[in-house]
Amino acid sequence: MTLQEALCELGVRDDTLSQAEKMRLDREGYVLLLNILSAAQIAAICRAMDGVYAAEGTGQKDGPAESSYMQNKVAGLDICFTHPRVLAAICRVLDGSIKSLGVHGRPHPPDGEQQALHVDYNGPAPHAECYAVCNSLWMLTEFTPENGATRVIPGTHRSGQTPEEALEDPAADHPRQKLLLGPAGTVAVFNSHVWHGTTCNRSAGRRLSLTSFFCRRDDPHMVFSSALSLAAAQRLRPAARCLFADPEPWTG
């Protein structure tokens, strides 16, 4: 099965996104997709996510800050890399030449600090709108100005610069920053060359989310794995397996 055949089987069509959504991705570098997840799907994903966090001590004292490649550790997160509207947005940014770098989670508890603005890429700046990386942010609780919503600087994917190159203090507020706000079940897809970062969680509760990360299939600069565990490969249908490019099984 080719990648294009797999994407077609997974429901990616020319009209899966509206023209306005495509233009927003092109111009601003991000788009909010509402009502991607139902309440039942959110609850199931949170159970799977919290099970992994508990097993690994993620976010706890002396535990890891993040859990990576979660699709290889638990069933229940597959929608995060197979939903057709999200895949269509990823393909828009990466010209359809995509591979999944897995599902990742980082708890953002009360008092969680504001990240410095950054891009998710360590290769050269994109040229001629040939972008290398794209991320999807799955909002499992409502994202508000108080609970650490992610900020983006629209249009910076076309700047040819990183925040470290352009800004005196990438951790400071930016005059053009926009917060990615939405109800639980929203997915924000953003070109990962856009300057972005989480904000401080000033609420009393956790801000729950996952990211599902993709890069251009032939990019030589990404060191993330695009491998599936044997259990995940057996669980997924061929079209979903085709989104992963590393031939050797993931072993952790």
VEXLOKE-182321 format. One record per atom (N, C-alpha, C, O): residue in one letter; x, y, z. Coordinates in steps of 0.1 Angstrom, whole numbers, padded with zeros to 4 digits, always signed. Layout:
N
aXYZ ...
// end
This chain:
252
m+0008-0012+0000 m+0000+0000+0000 m+0009+0013+0000 m+0018+0014+0008 t+0006+0022-0009 t+0013+0034-0009 t+0008+0044+0001 t-0003+0042+0006 l+0015+0054+0005 l+0011+0064+0014 l-0002+0071+0009 l-0011+0073+0017 q-0002+0074-0004 q-0014+0081-0009 q-0026+0072-0009 q-0038+0077-0006 e-0025+0059-0011 e-0036+0050-0010 e-0040+0049+0005 e-0052+0048+0007 a-0031+0049+0014 a-0034+0048+0028 a-0042+0061+0032 a-0052+0060+0039 l-0038+0072+0028 l-0045+0085+0032 l-0059+0085+0026 l-0068+0089+0033 c-0060+0080+0014 c-0074+0080+0008 c-0083+0070+0016 c-0094+0073+0019 e-0077+0059+0020 e-0085+0049+0028 e-0089+0055+0042 e-0099+0052+0047 l-0080+0063+0047 l-0083+0070+0060 l-0092+0082+0059 l-0095+0088+0070 g-0096+0085+0047 g-0106+0096+0046 g-0101+0109+0042 g-0109+0119+0043 v-0089+0110+0038 v-0083+0123+0034 v-0086+0126+0019 v-0082+0119+0010 r-0094+0137+0017 r-0098+0141+0004 r-0095+0155+0002 r-0091+0162+0011 d-0096+0160-0011 d-0094+0174-0014 d-0103+0183-0006 d-0100+0194-0002 d-0115+0178-0003 d-0125+0186+0004 d-0127+0183+0019 d-0137+0187+0025 t-0118+0175+0024 t-0119+0172+0039 t-0118+0185+0047 t-0124+0186+0058 l-0109+0194+0043 l-0109+0207+0049 l-0116+0217+0040 l-0116+0216+0028 s-0122+0228+0046 s-0127+0238+0039 s-0116+0247+0033 s-0105+0247+0037 q-0120+0255+0023 q-0110+0264+0017 q-0105+0274+0027 q-0093+0278+0027 a-0114+0279+0036 a-0110+0288+0046 a-0100+0282+0056 a-0091+0289+0060 e-0102+0270+0059 e-0093+0263+0068 e-0079+0261+0062 e-0069+0263+0068 k-0079+0258+0049 k-0066+0256+0042 k-0059+0270+0041 k-0047+0270+0043 m-0066+0281+0038 m-0060+0294+0037 m-0055+0298+0051 m-0044+0305+0052 r-0062+0295+0062 r-0057+0299+0075 r-0044+0292+0078 r-0035+0298+0084 l-0043+0279+0075 l-0031+0272+0077 l-0019+0278+0069 l-0008+0279+0074 d-0022+0281+0057 d-0012+0287+0048 d-0007+0301+0053 d+0005+0303+0054 r-0017+0309+0057 r-0014+0323+0060 r-0009+0325+0075 r+0001+0330+0078 e-0017+0319+0084 e-0015+0321+0098 e-0006+0310+0104 e+0001+0312+0114 g-0006+0299+0098 g+0002+0287+0102 g-0004+0278+0112 g+0002+0269+0117 y-0017+0280+0115 y-0025+0271+0124 y-0039+0272+0121 y-0044+0281+0114 v-0047+0262+0125 v-0061+0261+0124 v-0067+0254+0136 v-0061+0244+0140 l-0078+0258+0140 l-0086+0251+0151 l-0097+0243+0145 l-0105+0248+0137 l-0097+0230+0148 l-0107+0221+0143 l-0116+0217+0155 l-0112+0210+0164 l-0129+0222+0155 l-0138+0220+0166 l-0145+0206+0165 l-0146+0201+0154 n-0149+0201+0176 n-0157+0189+0177 n-0151+0177+0171 n-0158+0169+0165 i-0138+0176+0172 i-0131+0164+0167 i-0134+0152+0175 i-0135+0141+0171 l-0135+0154+0189 l-0137+0143+0198 l-0150+0145+0205 l-0154+0156+0209 s-0157+0134+0208 s-0169+0134+0216 s-0165+0133+0231 s-0153+0130+0234 a-0175+0135+0240 a-0172+0134+0254 a-0167+0120+0257 a-0158+0118+0266 a-0174+0110+0251 a-0170+0096+0254 a-0156+0093+0249 a-0148+0086+0256 q-0152+0098+0237 q-0138+0096+0232 q-0128+0103+0241 q-0117+0098+0244 i-0131+0115+0246 i-0122+0122+0255 i-0120+0114+0268 i-0109+0113+0272 a-0131+0109+0273 a-0129+0101+0286 a-0121+0089+0284 a-0113+0085+0292 a-0123+0082+0272 a-0115+0070+0269 a-0100+0074+0267 a-0091+0067+0272 i-0097+0085+0260 i-0083+0089+0258 i-0077+0093+0272 i-0065+0089+0274 c-0084+0100+0280 c-0079+0103+0293 c-0076+0091+0302 c-0065+0091+0309 r-0084+0081+0301 r-0081+0069+0309 r-0068+0062+0304 r-0060+0058+0312 a-0067+0062+0291 a-0055+0056+0285 a-0042+0064+0288 a-0032+0059+0292 m-0043+0077+0287 m-0032+0086+0290 m-0028+0085+0305 m-0017+0084+0308 d-0038+0086+0314 d-0035+0086+0328 d-0029+0072+0332 d-0021+0072+0342 g-0033+0061+0325 g-0027+0049+0328 g-0012+0048+0325 g-0004+0043+0333 v-0008+0054+0314 v+0006+0055+0311 v+0013+0064+0320 v+0024+0061+0325 y+0007+0076+0323 y+0014+0085+0333 y+0016+0078+0346 y+0027+0080+0352 a+0006+0071+0351 a+0008+0064+0364 a+0019+0054+0364 a+0027+0053+0373 a+0019+0046+0353 a+0029+0036+0352 a+0043+0041+0351 a+0053+0035+0356 e+0045+0053+0345 e+0058+0059+0343 e+0062+0070+0353 e+0073+0074+0353 g+0052+0074+0361 g+0054+0085+0370 g+0056+0098+0363 g+0062+0107+0368 t+0049+0099+0352 t+0051+0112+0344 t+0045+0124+0351 t+0034+0123+0356 g+0053+0134+0352 g+0049+0146+0359 g+0049+0146+0374 g+0046+0156+0380 q+0053+0135+0380 q+0055+0134+0394 q+0069+0137+0398 q+0078+0138+0390 k+0071+0140+0411 k+0084+0143+0416 k+0094+0132+0413 k+0091+0120+0416 d+0105+0136+0407 d+0115+0126+0403 d+0111+0118+0391 d+0119+0109+0387 g+0100+0120+0385 g+0095+0113+0374 g+0098+0121+0361 g+0102+0132+0362 p+0096+0114+0349 p+0099+0122+0337 p+0088+0133+0335 p+0077+0132+0339 a+0092+0143+0328 a+0083+0154+0325 a+0073+0151+0314 a+0062+0157+0313 e+0077+0141+0305 e+0069+0138+0294 e+0069+0123+0291 e+0078+0116+0295 s+0058+0119+0285 s+0057+0105+0280 s+0057+0105+0265 s+0049+0112+0259 s+0066+0098+0259 s+0067+0098+0244 s+0063+0085+0238 s+0062+0074+0245 y+0059+0085+0225 y+0055+0073+0218 y+0044+0065+0225 y+0045+0053+0226 m+0034+0073+0229 m+0024+0066+0237 m+0015+0056+0229 m+0009+0048+0235 q+0015+0058+0216 q+0007+0048+0208 q+0013+0034+0209 q+0007+0024+0206 n+0026+0033+0213 n+0033+0020+0215 n+0031+0015+0229 n+0035+0003+0231 k+0025+0022+0238 k+0024+0018+0252 k+0010+0014+0256 k+0008+0007+0265 v+0000+0019+0248 v-0014+0017+0252 v-0023+0018+0240 v-0020+0026+0231 a-0033+0010+0239 a-0044+0012+0229 a-0053+0024+0233 a-0053+0027+0245 g-0060+0029+0224 g-0069+0040+0228 g-0065+0054+0223 g-0073+0063+0224 l-0053+0055+0217 l-0049+0068+0213 l-0048+0069+0197 l-0043+0079+0192 d-0052+0058+0191 d-0050+0057+0176 d-0057+0068+0168 d-0052+0072+0158 i-0068+0073+0174 i-0075+0084+0167 i-0066+0097+0165 i-0069+0105+0156 c-0057+0098+0174 c-0048+0110+0174 c-0039+0110+0162 c-0033+0121+0159 f-0037+0099+0155 f-0030+0100+0142 f-0037+0094+0130 f-0032+0093+0119 t-0050+0092+0132 t-0058+0086+0121 t-0070+0095+0117 t-0077+0092+0107 h-0074+0105+0125 h-0086+0113+0122 h-0084+0120+0109 h-0074+0127+0106 p-0094+0118+0099 p-0092+0124+0086 p-0090+0139+0085 p-0082+0144+0077 r-0098+0146+0093 r-0096+0161+0092 r-0082+0166+0097 r-0076+0175+0092 v-0078+0159+0108 v-0064+0163+0113 v-0054+0159+0103 v-0045+0166+0100 l-0055+0146+0097 l-0045+0142+0087 l-0045+0151+0075 l-0035+0154+0069 a-0057+0156+0071 a-0058+0165+0059 a-0051+0178+0062 a-0044+0183+0053 a-0052+0183+0075 a-0045+0195+0078 a-0029+0193+0078 a-0022+0201+0074 i-0025+0182+0084 i-0011+0178+0084 i-0006+0177+0069 i+0005+0183+0066 c-0014+0171+0061 c-0010+0169+0047 c-0009+0183+0040 c-0001+0185+0031 r-0018+0192+0043 r-0017+0205+0037 r-0004+0212+0040 r+0002+0218+0031 v+0001+0211+0052 v+0014+0217+0056 v+0026+0210+0049 v+0035+0217+0045 l+0025+0197+0049 l+0037+0189+0045 l+0035+0183+0030 l+0042+0174+0027 d+0026+0189+0023 d+0024+0185+0009 d+0021+0170+0007 d+0025+0164-0003 g+0015+0164+0017 g+0011+0150+0016 g+0022+0140+0018 g+0019+0128+0019 s+0034+0145+0020 s+0045+0136+0022 s+0048+0135+0037 s+0057+0141+0042 i+0040+0127+0044 i+0040+0127+0059 i+0045+0114+0065 i+0043+0103+0059 k+0050+0114+0077 k+0052+0103+0085 k+0049+0107+0100 k+0052+0118+0104 s+0043+0098+0107 s+0040+0100+0121 s+0052+0098+0130 s+0060+0089+0128 l+0054+0107+0139 l+0064+0106+0149 l+0058+0103+0163 l+0064+0105+0173 g+0046+0099+0163 g+0039+0094+0175 g+0031+0104+0183 g+0030+0115+0179 v+0026+0098+0194 v+0017+0106+0203 v+0025+0108+0216 v+0031+0099+0221 h+0024+0120+0221 h+0032+0124+0232 h+0024+0132+0242 h+0015+0139+0238 g+0027+0131+0255 g+0020+0138+0265 g+0029+0144+0275 g+0039+0138+0279 r+0025+0157+0280 r+0033+0164+0290 r+0023+0170+0299 r+0016+0180+0295 p+0021+0166+0311 p+0011+0172+0320 p+0015+0187+0323 p+0027+0190+0323 h+0004+0195+0323 h+0007+0209+0326 h-0001+0213+0339 h-0013+0217+0338 p+0004+0211+0350 p-0003+0212+0363 p-0004+0227+0367 p+0002+0235+0361 p-0012+0229+0378 p-0012+0243+0383 p+0002+0248+0386 p+0010+0241+0391 d+0004+0261+0383 d+0017+0267+0384 d+0027+0263+0374 d+0039+0267+0374 g+0023+0255+0364 g+0032+0251+0353 g+0036+0264+0346 g+0028+0272+0343 e+0049+0265+0343 e+0055+0277+0338 e+0053+0279+0324 e+0049+0270+0316 q+0055+0292+0319 q+0054+0295+0305 q+0067+0291+0298 q+0078+0294+0302 q+0065+0284+0287 q+0076+0280+0279 q+0082+0292+0271 q+0074+0301+0267 a+0094+0292+0268 a+0100+0301+0258 a+0094+0297+0244 a+0092+0286+0241 l+0092+0307+0236 l+0088+0305+0222 l+0098+0297+0215 l+0110+0299+0217 h+0094+0287+0207 h+0104+0279+0200 h+0097+0273+0187 h+0085+0275+0185 v+0105+0266+0179 v+0100+0258+0168 v+0103+0244+0171 v+0113+0241+0178 d+0096+0235+0165 d+0099+0220+0167 d+0108+0214+0156 d+0104+0204+0150 y+0119+0221+0154 y+0128+0216+0143 y+0142+0221+0145 y+0144+0233+0150 n+0152+0213+0143 n+0166+0217+0144 n+0173+0217+0131 n+0185+0218+0131 g+0166+0216+0120 g+0172+0217+0107 g+0172+0232+0102 g+0169+0241+0110 p+0175+0234+0089 p+0176+0247+0084 p+0162+0253+0082 p+0152+0246+0082 a+0161+0266+0082 a+0148+0273+0080 a+0142+0269+0067 a+0149+0266+0057 p+0128+0268+0066 p+0122+0263+0054 p+0123+0273+0043 p+0125+0285+0046 h+0123+0269+0031 h+0124+0278+0019 h+0113+0274+0009 h+0109+0262+0008 a+0108+0284+0002 a+0098+0282-0008 a+0086+0274-0003 a+0080+0266-0010 e+0083+0277+0010 e+0071+0271+0016 e+0072+0255+0017 e+0062+0249+0016 c+0084+0250+0017 c+0086+0236+0019 c+0089+0233+0033 c+0100+0233+0038 y+0078+0230+0041 y+0079+0228+0055 y+0082+0214+0059 y+0079+0205+0052 a+0089+0213+0071 a+0094+0199+0074 a+0086+0193+0086 a+0086+0181+0087 v+0079+0201+0094 v+0073+0195+0106 v+0059+0202+0108 v+0056+0213+0105 c+0050+0194+0114 c+0036+0198+0117 c+0031+0191+0129 c+0034+0179+0130 n+0024+0198+0138 n+0020+0192+0150 n+0005+0193+0152 n-0001+0202+0146 s-0001+0184+0159 s-0015+0185+0163 s-0016+0185+0178 s-0011+0176+0184 l-0024+0194+0184 l-0026+0195+0198 l-0040+0192+0201 l-0050+0198+0197 w-0042+0181+0209 w-0055+0175+0212 w-0059+0180+0226 w-0053+0177+0236 m-0069+0189+0226 m-0074+0195+0238 m-0084+0186+0245 m-0095+0183+0241 l-0079+0180+0257 l-0088+0171+0264 l-0095+0177+0276 l-0104+0171+0282 t-0092+0190+0279 t-0100+0199+0287 t-0101+0212+0279 t-0093+0214+0270 e-0110+0220+0284 e-0111+0234+0277 e-0098+0241+0279 e-0092+0241+0290 f-0093+0247+0268 f-0081+0256+0269 f-0086+0270+0271 f-0094+0276+0263 t-0081+0276+0282 t-0085+0290+0286 t-0073+0299+0288 t-0062+0294+0288 p-0075+0312+0289 p-0064+0321+0291 p-0057+0318+0305 p-0046+0322+0307 e-0065+0311+0314 e-0060+0309+0328 e-0052+0296+0329 e-0044+0295+0338 n-0055+0286+0321 n-0050+0273+0324 n-0038+0268+0316 n-0035+0257+0314 g-0031+0278+0310 g-0019+0275+0303 g-0020+0271+0288 g-0013+0263+0283 a-0030+0277+0282 a-0032+0275+0267 a-0019+0278+0260 a-0011+0287+0264 t-0017+0271+0249 t-0005+0273+0240 t-0007+0286+0233 t-0018+0290+0228 r+0004+0294+0232 r+0004+0306+0224 r+0012+0304+0211 r+0021+0296+0210 v+0008+0311+0200 v+0014+0311+0187 v+0016+0325+0183 v+0008+0334+0186 i+0026+0327+0174 i+0028+0340+0168 i+0025+0338+0153 i+0033+0333+0145 p+0013+0342+0149 p+0008+0339+0135 p+0018+0344+0125 p+0024+0355+0126 g+0019+0336+0114 g+0027+0340+0103 g+0042+0338+0104 g+0050+0340+0094 t+0047+0334+0116 t+0062+0333+0118 t+0068+0321+0111 t+0080+0320+0110 h+0060+0312+0106 h+0065+0301+0098 h+0071+0306+0085 h+0079+0299+0079 r+0068+0318+0081 r+0073+0324+0069 r+0084+0334+0071 r+0088+0341+0062 s+0088+0335+0084 s+0098+0345+0087 s+0113+0341+0084 s+0121+0350+0082 g+0115+0328+0083 g+0129+0324+0080 g+0138+0325+0093 g+0150+0323+0091 q+0132+0327+0104 q+0140+0329+0117 q+0134+0320+0128 q+0122+0317+0127 t+0142+0317+0138 t+0137+0311+0150 t+0135+0322+0160 t+0141+0333+0159 p+0128+0319+0171 p+0126+0329+0182 p+0140+0333+0188 p+0142+0344+0192 e+0149+0323+0189 e+0162+0326+0195 e+0170+0335+0187 e+0178+0343+0192 e+0168+0335+0174 e+0175+0344+0165 e+0169+0358+0165 e+0176+0368+0164 a+0156+0359+0167 a+0149+0371+0164 a+0145+0379+0177 a+0143+0391+0177 l+0144+0372+0189 l+0139+0379+0201 l+0150+0380+0211 l+0158+0371+0213 e+0149+0391+0219 e+0158+0392+0230 e+0155+0382+0241 e+0164+0377+0248 d+0142+0380+0244 d+0137+0371+0254 d+0126+0363+0249 d+0114+0367+0250 p+0128+0351+0243 p+0118+0342+0238 p+0107+0338+0249 p+0096+0334+0245 a+0111+0339+0261 a+0101+0334+0272 a+0091+0345+0275 a+0081+0343+0281 a+0094+0358+0271 a+0085+0369+0274 a+0072+0368+0266 a+0072+0362+0255 d+0062+0375+0270 d+0050+0377+0262 d+0054+0384+0249 d+0063+0392+0249 h+0047+0381+0238 h+0050+0387+0225 h+0038+0395+0221 h+0026+0391+0223 p+0040+0407+0215 p+0029+0416+0212 p+0019+0410+0202 p+0007+0415+0202 r+0023+0401+0194 r+0014+0395+0184 r+0009+0381+0188 r+0003+0374+0179 q+0012+0376+0200 q+0008+0363+0203 q-0007+0361+0204 q-0014+0370+0208 k-0011+0349+0200 k-0025+0345+0200 k-0026+0332+0209 k-0017+0323+0207 l-0036+0331+0217 l-0038+0318+0225 l-0046+0309+0217 l-0057+0313+0211 l-0043+0296+0217 l-0051+0286+0211 l-0061+0281+0221 l-0059+0273+0230 l-0073+0287+0220 l-0084+0285+0230 l-0095+0277+0223 l-0098+0278+0211 g-0101+0268+0231 g-0112+0260+0226 g-0118+0250+0236 g-0111+0247+0246 p-0130+0245+0234 p-0135+0235+0243 p-0128+0222+0241 p-0122+0219+0231 a-0130+0214+0252 a-0125+0200+0251 a-0130+0193+0238 a-0142+0195+0235 g-0122+0186+0231 g-0125+0180+0219 g-0120+0187+0207 g-0122+0182+0195 t-0115+0199+0209 t-0109+0207+0198 t-0095+0202+0195 t-0088+0198+0204 v-0091+0202+0182 v-0077+0199+0179 v-0071+0211+0171 v-0077+0216+0162 a-0060+0216+0176 a-0053+0227+0169 a-0042+0220+0161 a-0033+0213+0167 v-0042+0223+0148 v-0031+0218+0140 v-0022+0230+0136 v-0027+0241+0131 f-0009+0230+0139 f-0001+0241+0136 f+0012+0237+0129 f+0019+0227+0133 n+0016+0244+0119 n+0029+0243+0113 n+0039+0245+0123 n+0040+0255+0130 s+0048+0235+0126 s+0057+0236+0137 s+0069+0245+0135 s+0077+0246+0144 h+0069+0252+0123 h+0079+0263+0122 h+0073+0276+0127 h+0080+0286+0128 v+0060+0276+0131 v+0054+0288+0138 v+0060+0288+0152 v+0061+0278+0159 w+0064+0300+0156 w+0068+0302+0170 w+0057+0299+0180 w+0046+0304+0178 h+0059+0291+0190 h+0049+0287+0199 h+0054+0283+0212 h+0066+0281+0214 g+0045+0281+0222 g+0049+0276+0235 g+0037+0277+0245 g+0029+0285+0243 t+0037+0269+0255 t+0027+0269+0265 t+0028+0282+0273 t+0039+0287+0275 t+0017+0286+0279 t+0017+0297+0289 t+0015+0291+0303 t+0013+0279+0305 c+0017+0300+0313 c+0016+0296+0327 c+0002+0291+0330 c-0008+0298+0327 n+0001+0280+0337 n-0012+0275+0342 n-0015+0282+0356 n-0009+0278+0366 r-0024+0292+0355 r-0027+0299+0368 r-0040+0294+0374 r-0046+0300+0383 s-0045+0283+0368 s-0058+0277+0373 s-0055+0267+0385 s-0044+0265+0389 a-0066+0261+0390 a-0064+0252+0401 a-0064+0237+0396 a-0062+0228+0404 g-0065+0235+0383 g-0065+0221+0378 g-0055+0219+0367 g-0049+0228+0361 r-0054+0206+0363 r-0045+0203+0352 r-0051+0207+0339 r-0063+0207+0337 r-0042+0211+0330 r-0046+0214+0316 r-0042+0202+0308 r-0030+0200+0305 l-0052+0194+0304 l-0049+0181+0298 l-0048+0181+0282 l-0057+0187+0276 s-0038+0175+0277 s-0037+0175+0262 s-0027+0164+0258 s-0020+0159+0266 l-0028+0161+0245 l-0018+0153+0239 l-0013+0159+0226 l-0020+0168+0221 t-0001+0156+0221 t+0003+0160+0208 t+0005+0148+0199 t+0010+0138+0204 s+0002+0150+0186 s+0005+0139+0176 s+0013+0146+0166 s+0008+0155+0158 f+0026+0142+0164 f+0036+0150+0157 f+0039+0143+0144 f+0040+0131+0143 f+0041+0151+0134 f+0044+0145+0120 f+0056+0153+0114 f+0058+0165+0118 c+0063+0147+0105 c+0073+0154+0098 c+0072+0150+0083 c+0066+0140+0080 r+0079+0157+0074 r+0080+0153+0060 r+0087+0139+0059 r+0097+0137+0066 r+0082+0131+0051 r+0087+0117+0051 r+0101+0115+0048 r+0108+0106+0053 d+0107+0124+0040 d+0121+0123+0036 d+0130+0132+0043 d+0142+0134+0039 d+0126+0138+0054 d+0134+0148+0061 d+0146+0142+0068 d+0143+0132+0076 p+0158+0146+0067 p+0169+0140+0073 p+0173+0145+0087 p+0182+0140+0093 h+0166+0155+0091 h+0170+0162+0104 h+0163+0158+0116 h+0168+0160+0127 m+0152+0151+0115 m+0144+0147+0127 m+0150+0134+0133 m+0152+0125+0125 v+0152+0134+0146 v+0157+0122+0153 v+0147+0114+0160 v+0150+0104+0166 f+0134+0119+0159 f+0123+0111+0165 f+0121+0098+0158 f+0124+0097+0146 s+0116+0088+0165 s+0113+0075+0159 s+0099+0076+0152 s+0090+0083+0156 s+0099+0069+0140 s+0086+0067+0133 s+0084+0052+0133 s+0080+0046+0122 a+0085+0045+0144 a+0084+0030+0145 a+0072+0026+0154 a+0068+0034+0163 l+0067+0015+0151 l+0056+0009+0159 l+0061-0003+0167 l+0069-0010+0162 s+0055-0004+0179 s+0058-0017+0186 s+0051-0028+0179 s+0042-0026+0171 l+0055-0040+0182 l+0048-0052+0176 l+0033-0052+0180 l+0025-0055+0171 a+0030-0049+0192 a+0016-0049+0196 a+0008-0038+0188 a-0003-0041+0184 a+0014-0026+0187 a+0007-0016+0179 a+0005-0019+0165 a-0005-0017+0159 a+0016-0025+0159 a+0015-0029+0145 a+0004-0040+0143 a-0003-0040+0132 q+0002-0049+0152 q-0008-0059+0151 q-0022-0053+0153 q-0032-0058+0147 r-0023-0043+0161 r-0036-0036+0164 r-0041-0028+0152 r-0053-0028+0150 l-0032-0021+0145 l-0036-0012+0135 l-0039-0018+0122 l-0032-0028+0118 r-0048-0012+0114 r-0050-0017+0101 r-0039-0012+0092 r-0032-0003+0095 p-0037-0018+0080 p-0026-0015+0071 p-0025+0000+0068 p-0014+0006+0068 a-0036+0007+0066 a-0035+0021+0062 a-0029+0030+0074 a-0021+0039+0071 a-0033+0026+0086 a-0027+0034+0097 a-0012+0030+0099 a-0004+0039+0102 r-0009+0018+0097 r+0006+0014+0098 r+0014+0021+0088 r+0026+0024+0090 c+0008+0024+0076 c+0016+0031+0066 c+0020+0045+0069 c+0029+0050+0063 l+0014+0051+0079 l+0018+0064+0084 l+0032+0064+0091 l+0038+0075+0092 f+0036+0052+0095 f+0049+0051+0102 f+0059+0045+0092 f+0057+0036+0085 a+0071+0051+0093 a+0081+0048+0082 a+0093+0039+0086 a+0099+0034+0078 d+0096+0038+0099 d+0107+0030+0104 d+0104+0015+0103 d+0094+0011+0109 p+0112+0007+0096 p+0108-0007+0094 p+0110-0015+0106 p+0103-0025+0108 e+0120-0012+0115 e+0123-0020+0127 e+0113-0017+0138 e+0109-0006+0140 p+0108-0027+0145 p+0099-0025+0156 p+0104-0016+0167 p+0116-0016+0170 w+0095-0008+0173 w+0099+0001+0184 w+0100-0008+0196 w+0092-0017+0199 t+0111-0006+0204 t+0113-0014+0216 t+0114-0006+0228 t+0116-0011+0239 g+0113+0007+0227 g+0114+0016+0239 g+0128+0019+0242 g+0131+0026+0252 
// end
